[in-house]
Amino acid sequence: MEYKNMKEFWSFYLSEHSHPFNRRLHFIGSLLGLLSIGLAIYFRNPWFLLGGLVSGYAFAWIGHFLVEKNRPATFKYPLKSFAGDWIMFYYTITGQIEKELEKYSIGK
């Protein structure tokens, strides 16, 4: 399916992340990505960015292949999926992710 905008994509994205442990793994990967950006700036070493990229995707893909048992949306929708990761990160860190899941009737 082709999604015209993020609003249309968001419900699909959430459905692909219905398991709480998968969402936790994504959160950890995103947090490590942010930490890596900070380290790259602090140490003025761009190699930290590679570590952030690898850890971010590694945690997410483990969550999909081993926990959720689905194919990461990154393969088909790379930009929307990347944006979805950060939207989910925001909703998680602000304590609103459960509300979003309920809004789209996505079970735990």
Contacts in CASP RR format, 6 or more apart in sequence:
PFRMAT RR
TARGET T0000
AUTHOR 0000-0000-0000
METHOD contacts of the structure
MODEL  1
MEYKNMKEFWSFYLSEHSHPFNRRLHFIGSLLGLLSIGLAIYFRNPWFLL
GGLVSGYAFAWIGHFLVEKNRPATFKYPLKSFAGDWIMFYYTITGQIEKE
LEKYSIGK
1 12 0 8 1.000
3 9 0 8 1.000
3 12 0 8 1.000
3 77 0 8 1.000
3 80 0 8 1.000
6 80 0 8 1.000
6 83 0 8 1.000
6 84 0 8 1.000
6 87 0 8 1.000
9 77 0 8 1.000
9 80 0 8 1.000
9 84 0 8 1.000
10 84 0 8 1.000
10 87 0 8 1.000
10 104 0 8 1.000
11 104 0 8 1.000
11 106 0 8 1.000
12 73 0 8 1.000
13 73 0 8 1.000
13 80 0 8 1.000
13 81 0 8 1.000
13 84 0 8 1.000
13 87 0 8 1.000
13 88 0 8 1.000
14 88 0 8 1.000
14 100 0 8 1.000
14 101 0 8 1.000
14 104 0 8 1.000
14 106 0 8 1.000
15 104 0 8 1.000
15 106 0 8 1.000
16 64 0 8 1.000
16 68 0 8 1.000
16 70 0 8 1.000
16 72 0 8 1.000
16 73 0 8 1.000
17 23 0 8 1.000
17 26 0 8 1.000
17 68 0 8 1.000
17 88 0 8 1.000
18 68 0 8 1.000
18 101 0 8 1.000
18 106 0 8 1.000
18 107 0 8 1.000
18 108 0 8 1.000
19 63 0 8 1.000
19 67 0 8 1.000
19 68 0 8 1.000
19 108 0 8 1.000
20 108 0 8 1.000
21 63 0 8 1.000
21 67 0 8 1.000
22 63 0 8 1.000
22 64 0 8 1.000
22 67 0 8 1.000
22 68 0 8 1.000
23 88 0 8 1.000
23 92 0 8 1.000
23 97 0 8 1.000
25 59 0 8 1.000
25 60 0 8 1.000
25 62 0 8 1.000
25 63 0 8 1.000
25 67 0 8 1.000
26 59 0 8 1.000
26 60 0 8 1.000
26 63 0 8 1.000
26 85 0 8 1.000
26 88 0 8 1.000
26 89 0 8 1.000
27 88 0 8 1.000
27 89 0 8 1.000
27 92 0 8 1.000
27 93 0 8 1.000
28 59 0 8 1.000
29 52 0 8 1.000
29 55 0 8 1.000
29 56 0 8 1.000
29 58 0 8 1.000
29 59 0 8 1.000
29 60 0 8 1.000
30 56 0 8 1.000
30 85 0 8 1.000
30 86 0 8 1.000
30 89 0 8 1.000
31 89 0 8 1.000
32 52 0 8 1.000
32 55 0 8 1.000
32 56 0 8 1.000
32 59 0 8 1.000
33 51 0 8 1.000
33 52 0 8 1.000
33 53 0 8 1.000
33 55 0 8 1.000
33 56 0 8 1.000
35 52 0 8 1.000
36 48 0 8 1.000
36 49 0 8 1.000
36 51 0 8 1.000
36 52 0 8 1.000
36 53 0 8 1.000
36 55 0 8 1.000
37 48 0 8 1.000
37 49 0 8 1.000
37 52 0 8 1.000
38 48 0 8 1.000
39 45 0 8 1.000
39 48 0 8 1.000
40 46 0 8 1.000
40 47 0 8 1.000
40 48 0 8 1.000
40 49 0 8 1.000
57 74 0 8 1.000
60 72 0 8 1.000
60 74 0 8 1.000
60 85 0 8 1.000
61 72 0 8 1.000
64 70 0 8 1.000
64 71 0 8 1.000
64 72 0 8 1.000
65 72 0 8 1.000
72 81 0 8 1.000
73 80 0 8 1.000
73 81 0 8 1.000
74 81 0 8 1.000
74 82 0 8 1.000
88 97 0 8 1.000
91 97 0 8 1.000
91 99 0 8 1.000
91 100 0 8 1.000
101 107 0 8 1.000
101 108 0 8 1.000
END
